[in-house]
Structure formats: structure tokens, C-alpha cells
Amino acid sequence: MAEQLKRDRTPVAWNRAGAGALLSLTVVLFLAVVFNVAIGRTIHWDIVAVLGGAGFVGLTLAFRYVR
């Protein structure tokens, strides 16, 4: 039992974690653009760049270590 728990907590590979984070952020940014255009607002891309970069790092770490 203890071996199984230890084995289940191994981190995901970096490339899989990065791919999951990239896919998640792509979907979120796509939806943000579509909804903002639909309601007639513009997105401030400087904010999106900062939050997107921070989100990518945070999601990559979360996908890698949190199970």
C-alpha cells in the first residue's frame, strides 16, 4: 500500500505539464477574445501578456506537482 501511494505521487513530466498548461491557457485566451469582441470591448494585451506568462508558469507547476 505504501509503495502504491509513493508511486502515485511522482511528478508528471515537464513536457506533459507544459503541454497541459499551454492547452488550458490557449482555451482561456480564445474564450476571452471571443467574449470581449462579442460584448464590444477590447483586450489590453499588455495585461494579457503578463497574466498569461504568470498563468503558464503557475499552471505548469500545478500540472506537474498537484495530483
N, C-alpha and C positions, 0 to 999 in steps of 0.2 A: 504494500500500500504506500509506504513512504517513498519507494522508488518511483512509483507511478506519479505521485504528486510532484516530485522533483523533476521528472521528465516533462510534465505538462507545463512547467513554468519556465522553460527555456525560451529565450527571446526569439522573436521572428527575425529572419534575415533582413539586413538593411535594405536590400533591393526590393523585397516584398513590402516592407514597411513604407518605403519611399513611394512605391507604385500605388499603394492604397491611399496614402496621403495626397498624391497628385490627382488621382481619380476623384477623391472626395472634394478637393478644392476646385477642380475643373467643373464639377456639377454645381457646386455652390455659386461659383462666379458666373457660370452660364445663367443660372436662375436669377441671380441678382441683376444681370444685364437685361434679361427679358422682362422682368417685373418693373425695373426702373424705366425702361423705354415704354412699357405699357401704360404707366401712370404719368408719363411725360416729364420724368426727372432725369438729370444727368448724373453720372457717377464721377466722383472726384478720384481720378486714377492714382494720385499720389497716396491717398489713404488706402486704396485697394492694394497698391504695391507693398506698403508697409505691413498691413494686416495679412495679406496673402503670404508674404515671406515668413512672418511670425507664425501664421497658421500652419504653413508647411512644416516648419521645424517642430512645432508642438504636436501636430498630428503624426509626424514620422516617429517621434519618440513614444507617443501613445500607442501607435500600432505596433511598435517594436516591443515595448515592455509591459503594457497593460493587457491582461488576458482575462 
